[in-house]
Amino acid sequence: MKTKQCLIVYASMSGNTEEMARNIGVGIQDSGVAVEIKDILEADTFELQNYNGILLGAYTWDNGSLPDEFLDFYEEMDSLDLTGKIAAAFGSCDSFYQDRGKAVDTLMEKLTERGADVVLDGLKIDLAPTPAEKEQCIQYGKEFVEKLIKSND
């Protein structure tokens, strides 16, 4: 069986979504799967095709928008076929806003539209992750790997 590999691509302004990405990455690595974590500004959309597992993370901007730095990547995803890829999305948000964490929903919809199998509910955490929420992120990474391994059984 080919080695499983995951890619986490995130956009973070305050560091909260980056912290989530790093903790999810810990959970993936603890489960024995290689993971690469990239800031959205260092990522190439076409790289998504080279990984079995894809996790996209973004904070929700304004009243439910994707962050500006994620827009080009998001639009370029339209040219991808992600059939057979296992995917999920996460991000920091603020329950002050009516559309709490809408960027996470937007990313999950795009992954599904491009043919990926979205295997977990979007992980949304308000503002900076607490110690318990950091553990939740690690568990999210571990659950993602369970789904990834089952997908090829």
VMD Tcl script that draws the C-alpha trace (Angstrom):
set ca {
  {0.00 0.00 0.00}
  {1.24 3.46 -0.88}
  {2.28 5.68 2.01}
  {-0.46 8.00 3.21}
  {0.37 11.68 3.24}
  {-1.64 14.70 4.35}
  {-1.43 18.36 3.48}
  {-2.75 21.11 5.72}
  {-3.12 24.52 4.09}
  {-4.26 27.38 6.30}
  {-4.76 31.14 6.42}
  {-4.24 32.81 9.78}
  {-4.20 36.47 10.70}
  {-3.96 36.38 14.50}
  {-2.28 32.98 14.75}
  {-5.37 31.12 15.97}
  {-5.98 29.09 12.79}
  {-2.25 28.42 12.51}
  {-2.29 27.04 16.05}
  {-5.23 24.81 15.09}
  {-3.35 23.60 12.00}
  {-0.26 22.74 14.03}
  {-2.27 20.82 16.64}
  {-4.21 18.91 13.97}
  {-0.82 18.12 12.44}
  {0.35 16.70 15.78}
  {-2.65 14.36 15.81}
  {-1.90 13.22 12.26}
  {1.79 12.61 13.02}
  {0.95 10.82 16.28}
  {-1.14 8.46 14.15}
  {1.88 7.61 12.00}
  {1.01 9.59 8.89}
  {3.29 12.16 7.27}
  {1.89 15.67 7.19}
  {3.01 18.89 5.57}
  {1.67 22.16 6.94}
  {1.71 25.25 4.73}
  {0.60 28.82 5.05}
  {-1.80 29.69 2.21}
  {0.75 32.18 0.83}
  {3.29 29.35 0.38}
  {0.89 26.79 -1.07}
  {0.18 25.93 -4.68}
  {-3.36 24.76 -5.41}
  {-2.13 21.96 -7.65}
  {-0.21 20.41 -4.75}
  {-3.53 19.17 -3.38}
  {-3.52 16.44 -6.03}
  {-0.29 14.95 -4.58}
  {-1.76 14.05 -1.18}
  {-4.23 11.39 0.03}
  {-5.57 13.67 2.77}
  {-6.31 17.38 2.49}
  {-7.22 19.73 5.31}
  {-7.97 23.38 4.62}
  {-8.13 25.95 7.39}
  {-9.28 29.55 7.33}
  {-10.54 32.11 9.76}
  {-13.87 33.68 8.91}
  {-13.52 37.29 7.85}
  {-16.08 40.04 8.24}
  {-19.62 38.64 8.00}
  {-18.81 35.14 6.80}
  {-16.21 35.61 4.09}
  {-13.05 33.71 3.26}
  {-9.93 35.76 4.03}
  {-8.61 37.73 1.04}
  {-5.38 35.72 0.99}
  {-7.41 32.52 0.43}
  {-9.46 33.80 -2.54}
  {-7.02 33.01 -5.40}
  {-6.35 29.51 -4.04}
  {-10.10 28.95 -3.64}
  {-10.83 30.01 -7.23}
  {-7.93 27.94 -8.63}
  {-9.45 24.87 -6.98}
  {-12.11 24.97 -9.72}
  {-9.59 23.38 -12.11}
  {-8.90 20.40 -9.81}
  {-10.41 16.93 -9.67}
  {-10.08 15.79 -6.06}
  {-11.97 12.52 -6.52}
  {-10.59 9.89 -4.17}
  {-9.08 12.44 -1.80}
  {-10.09 12.48 1.86}
  {-10.72 16.00 3.12}
  {-11.87 18.22 5.97}
  {-11.87 21.89 6.93}
  {-11.30 23.90 10.10}
  {-10.87 27.44 11.29}
  {-11.04 29.97 14.03}
  {-14.15 32.08 14.25}
  {-16.08 34.39 16.51}
  {-19.56 33.61 17.80}
  {-20.19 37.37 17.93}
  {-21.04 37.06 14.22}
  {-24.26 35.54 12.93}
  {-22.46 33.41 10.30}
  {-20.02 31.87 12.81}
  {-17.25 30.04 10.99}
  {-18.85 30.35 7.55}
  {-15.39 30.18 5.88}
  {-15.11 26.58 7.14}
  {-18.47 25.73 5.53}
  {-17.40 27.45 2.29}
  {-14.20 25.37 2.14}
  {-16.08 22.13 2.84}
  {-18.54 22.91 0.04}
  {-15.67 23.57 -2.40}
  {-13.89 20.33 -1.44}
  {-17.14 18.37 -1.97}
  {-17.82 20.17 -5.27}
  {-14.34 19.19 -6.52}
  {-15.00 15.51 -5.74}
  {-13.21 15.10 -2.40}
  {-14.76 12.91 0.29}
  {-15.29 15.25 3.25}
  {-15.12 12.81 6.17}
  {-15.47 15.02 9.27}
  {-17.64 17.94 10.27}
  {-15.85 21.25 10.04}
  {-13.93 22.10 13.19}
  {-14.75 25.61 14.40}
  {-13.12 27.14 17.45}
  {-13.86 30.60 18.78}
  {-10.79 32.84 18.86}
  {-7.63 31.35 20.41}
  {-7.84 27.63 21.21}
  {-7.95 26.82 24.94}
  {-5.85 23.88 26.21}
  {-8.96 21.66 25.90}
  {-9.56 22.89 22.35}
  {-5.92 22.24 21.43}
  {-6.51 18.65 22.53}
  {-9.70 18.66 20.43}
  {-7.59 19.68 17.41}
  {-5.14 16.82 18.07}
  {-8.09 14.40 18.27}
  {-9.47 15.85 15.02}
  {-6.16 14.99 13.34}
  {-6.29 11.44 14.73}
  {-9.91 10.97 13.60}
  {-8.95 12.25 10.16}
  {-6.23 9.59 9.89}
  {-8.71 6.86 10.93}
  {-10.98 7.92 8.05}
  {-8.01 8.14 5.69}
  {-6.86 4.61 6.49}
  {-10.41 3.20 6.24}
  {-10.86 4.83 2.83}
  {-8.42 2.40 1.22}
  {-9.45 -0.77 3.03}
}
mol new
graphics top color blue
foreach p $ca { graphics top sphere $p radius 0.5 }
foreach p [lrange $ca 0 end-1] q [lrange $ca 1 end] { graphics top cylinder $p $q radius 0.2 }
display resetview
